[in-house]
C-alpha cells in the first residue's frame, strides 16, 4: 500500500467537519460548516468552450446533461465529548456537527451513490436536488474498502435523473473530464480538466488500497467528494474521492493543487449493486503485506499469521509473478486482480522463491475490517 504524507483522505465534508472553513459555536453545543467566498469580476464568455477540438460535448452541454443527476448531501452527526460539569464533576456533552458532499443519482428507484466517508457516522442525511427540492435520505449501506456509500430517497421519479455510467477501464491519459460537486458549500460547481493518469492506487478509509483510481487535474476541493467525474459524453467515470495538496485554507483545510483522484465507477457500481440488493459487501483476502515497489511482480514482505497465505505456505520474500496464469508485474496489479475474485474462490499463484518457480494454491478468505499494507 502506498502512503502519501500530504493526502487529504476526506475531501467531501464528512461528518467530522470536512467542509469547515470557519466554525461557529453556539450555546446549543452545535457547529455548522460555513465558508467565506470572495467573488472577482471577470469578462463574460458569449459561447461555451468546447471540451476538446473534435468529438464529445462542450463543458456547458455536459453540465446541462448531467447536473440534474448530481445532488448536494448535507450530513449531520453527533458525538459525545467529556465535560467537567459543575465543581469539576464528570459527564459529557453532545456535540453536533454537519458536513457536506455530493452524490450521483444511480437509478429511478431513488438510490444515490456517494463516498463512504461522506456519510460515515451519519445520524441524519438531507439531499438537495438541482431544482432546490430537498428530501431526507437513508443510508442503505457503505463499504470502507472501496469508499463507496449508497443512500436512498423517497421522491417522485420525475425528480430523479440517473446519469449514465462509463466503462472506467476505457479512460486514457489526456481524455477530457468534468467534475461536478459542492466544494466549500457551493453546489453545482463545475470544473474541467483531463485524465492525468490511470491505474493509480489510493488509500481507503480502512487503510486498504483502492486500485485503478483515475487521476485528474480538474479542480477538486472539500465538498466534491461523492460527486461525479464525467467523460466527454457526460457519463460517470468515477466518484471524486481524494486530493493530494500543498495548499491549505486558513483553517487548515486542503485545497486543489491539480492532483485529484476518483474511484473507478466499474468497481463503485459493483459494490453499490450488492448494497442495494441487501448483501454484505465482502472482499477476497490473501493475508500478505507487499513491498511498495518490486521488479517483475508483487513481492511479499510479511505473511500475516492465521491467514490464507499462511495456510497455503507463502513466505516473506516470495515474488508473485502470475495469478491463474495471468502475468502480474506490480503490487498494484496484484491488488486489483485479487479484488476481482470472491472469498472462498481458489487461485493459483506463480511465485519465484530462491531462484525457483513454484505454483501455490490459495483459498481466498474474507478481508478483515481493517488491515496493514497488502491484499
N, C-alpha and C positions, 0 to 999 in steps of 0.2 A: 504494500500500500504506500502510495506517495503521500508525503506531508508537505504542506506549504505554510511557512511562518506567517504569511500575510493573508491566509484565507479568511474571507468573511462568510462563514458557512450558512448564516441566516440572513438572506438579503430581502426576505419577504415580510418583514414585520411580524414575526411570530409572537406568541402571547407574552414572551418575555420583554416585549417592547422594541421589536426590531425596527420600527419606523420612527422611533423617538428622536426628534431633533431638539425638542425642548419639552421638559416635563414640568407640569404644573400640578402641585399637590393641593388638595382641598381638605376641608375638615372631615369629609366623608371617607378619608383614607383611600382615595382612588387616584389613579393617574390617567392622563389622556395624551395620546400622541398628537403633537402639534408641530407645524412647520412654519418657517418664515420664508416667503418667496420674494425675490427681487425680480421685477419684470423690466426688461430693457426693450426699448422700441427698436424695431428693425424695418427694413424695407419689405413691402408686401410682394409676394410672388403671384403672378397672374395665372400661371399654369403649374400643375404638379410636375415634379421632376420624375422622369422615368427611372425605375429601379435598375434597369440595365438597358443597354442600347438596342438590343433586339430580343424579342420574346418576353413573356411574362407580363405582369400587370405593373402599373405605376404604384408608387407608395400610397397615393391617395386612393386608388382603386382597391388595393389590398386592405386598407383601413376600412373603407366603406363596406367591403365584403365580410371582413372578419370581426370587426369591433362589436357588432350586436351579440356575438357569441362570447365576448370577454366580460367578466363580471368583477366588481370590486368586492373584496371579502374583508369584513370587519370582525375580528375575533376578540372575545372577552375571556379573561381567566381570573382566577382568584388564588391567592397563596397566603399561607399563614406566616407571620413574622413575629419573633419574640418581642415581648413588651414588658418593661419594668413595672408598669402599673403604679398604683398609689403606694407611697412609702417603700418603694423598691420591691413590691410584690411581683410574683411571676405572672404568666399568662401570655396571650398572643393577640394580635390584631389581624384582621382580614384585609389584605391589600388587593385592590382591583387594578388590573392593567388591561390595556387594549392595544392591539396591533393590527396591521393592515397588509393585505396581499392581494393577489389576483387569482382568477380561475378561468377555466375553459369549459363552456357548455359541451358536454360529451354526447348527449342523446336527447331525444324529445320526451324522455321519461322524467327528466329533472335531475339527472346525475351530472355533477360538475367535477372536473379534475383540478387539483391544485398540488402544491408541495406539502409533504407531511409536516415539515417544520412550521408551516403557516398555521396549521390547525392543531398542533400538538398541545395537549393540556387544555383545550378549549372548554369553557363552561357554557358559552353561547356563541353562535355564528350568525352573522347577518350578511346577506348578499344584496348588492345593488346592481341593477341592470342598467344598460346604456340609456334607456329612456327614463331613468330615475326611479322606477319601481323597486321596492325593497321586499325582501322576504326572509323569514328565519330559515336557517339551514340546519340539517342534522348531519353529523359526521358519520358516514357509513362505515368507514374503516381507513386504515393507513398502513404503510409499510416503510419503516425507517431504513431498511436496507437499500431501497431504491429512492427514498424521499418522495413517495407518491401518496397522496391522500385523495379520498373521494367524499364529497358532500352531496346532500340531496335536498332539493327544494320542491315544495308542492305549489306550483303555479300553473296557469293556463299554458297549453302548448304554444299558443301564439307568442308567449314571452320568451320561448326557448329557441335559440338559433345555433344548433350544433355546427362546429367548424370541422370541415373535412380533414382527415389525417393524411400526412405524407408518409412515405417509406423513409424512415430516418437513415436507413442504410445507403440511400441514394445521395445523401448530402456530400458535396465535394468542396474542396478549398476554392474560395473565390465566388461561390454561389451567393447571390444577394439574399438577405434576410431582413425581416421586420419584427420588432418586439413591441408588444402592447401590454401595458400594466398600469400600476398605481404608484409610481415612485414618489416618495415623500408626500403621500396623500394627494396625489394629482392623478385621478383616474383617467383612463383613455389616453394616457401619454403614449405617443408612438415614436419609435426611434428606428433607424435603419443602419445596416452595415453589411458585412459579408460573413461567410463561414471562414473563420481564421484557420481552423484545423478540425479534423475529425479524429475519433478514436481516443479522445482524452480520458483520463481516469480522475475522478474527483471523490472526495470523502463523504460518505453518507452520515446522517446524524448518529447512527450507532457504530461508527468507526469502520464499517466495511467499505470496500471500494465499489463505486458505481462506474462500470466500464462504458465505453462508447459514447461518452459525453461529447457534445458539439460546442466547440469554442467559437465565440463571435466577438467582433469589435463594436456591435450595436450597443449603445449605451444601456446598461442595466444597473439599477440602483435599488436601495431598500424600498420595498413595496412592489417590485417587479416579480417577486417570487410567485410561482404558480401560473403566471401569465404565459401566453404562447410565444414561441419563436417560430415565425411563419416563413415559408419559402415564397418564391416569386409568383406562385399560383394561389397564394392565400391559404395554403394547407399547413397544418401544425407539424413542424419538425421535432419539437420538444418543448418541455416546460422549463422556463427560466429558473435557475436554481442558485447559482453562486457567482461571486466575483473574486478576482484577485486584485488587490489595490494598494497603492501607496498614498491615496488621497482619503482624508477624513474630514467630516464636518466638525463644527465647534464642539459638539457633544461627543466626538469620538466615533461617530458612525461612518462606516466605509462608504465610498462613492466610486463611481465608474472611473477606471483607468484604461478602459478599452479592452479589458480581458475578462470576458464573461463566459458562463457555461450553462448549457441547457441539457437536461437529462433527455435521452433519446425516446421519442414517442413510441417506437415499437415496443420497448420494454415497459414504458408507462402504461400503455393500453393493455398489455398482457396482465399486468398487476391489477389494473383497475377492473378488468373483466372478472377476475377472481373475487375481488372485494364486492363488486355489485352482485355476484352470484351467491354471496354469503359465505364464501370459503375463507379459511385461514391461509394467508399467503406464506408459503414456505420456500426456502431456497436450498439448493443442493450444497453439501458441505464435505470437504475433504479433511480439513484439520491440519493445514500446514501454514507456516509463515514463509513468505517468499522474499527473495532479495529484490530490492527496488529495480535493479538493472542486472541483466545477465545475458551473455552472448549465446545465441543459438538455442534458446529455450527459456524455461522458467526454473530457477534454481531454488531448492528448498533450503531455508536457513534454520528453521525449527519445525519439528514434528510435535504437535500438541498431544499430550498423553490422553489415552482413553478415547481416541477419535478413529474414524475410518482409516486414516493414514497409518496409525499405529497398528491396527489390525491387519492391514494389507502388507505391512513390512517396509513402508517408505522410510528413508533415512535422511538426516541432515546432510546436505551436500549433493543429493541426487539432482540431476538436471533433467527436467521433464521436456521431452522433445516432440511428443505427439500424444493425442487423446483419440482413442479408437481409430488410429491410423491417420488422423488429420494433423498436419505439422503444427507445432507450437514454437513460435520464435521469440516470445517475450512473456514477461509476467502478466502484462495487461491482457494479452491474448488468452492466456490460460484462464484467468478470472472470467473473462467474457464467455469463453467456451463452456466452462463448468456451469455458468449461470443459465445456459440453455437446457440443462438436464434437470431432472426432478429427484427429490430424495427417494431412496430405495432403488434407483437405477444403478446398474453396474457399468463401469467404464474400464477400459484397458489403457494404462499409461505406459508409454515407451520412455524409459529413462536411461541415462548414462551414469554409471557408477564405477569409479576406479578404472576407467578405460574400457569398461564392458557395457554392452547394450542389453537391457533386461525389459521384459514385459511384466507389468504388475497390475493385477485386477483389484479394483477398489469398488466396494459397495457404498454409494454415497449416503451420507447421513443428512440430518436436518440442521441447518445453520442455527447456532445459538443466538440469543437476543443481541449480544454484542461480542466483539472479538478483536484481538490484535490483527496485525497485517496477515493477509492470506486469503484462502478461499476454501 
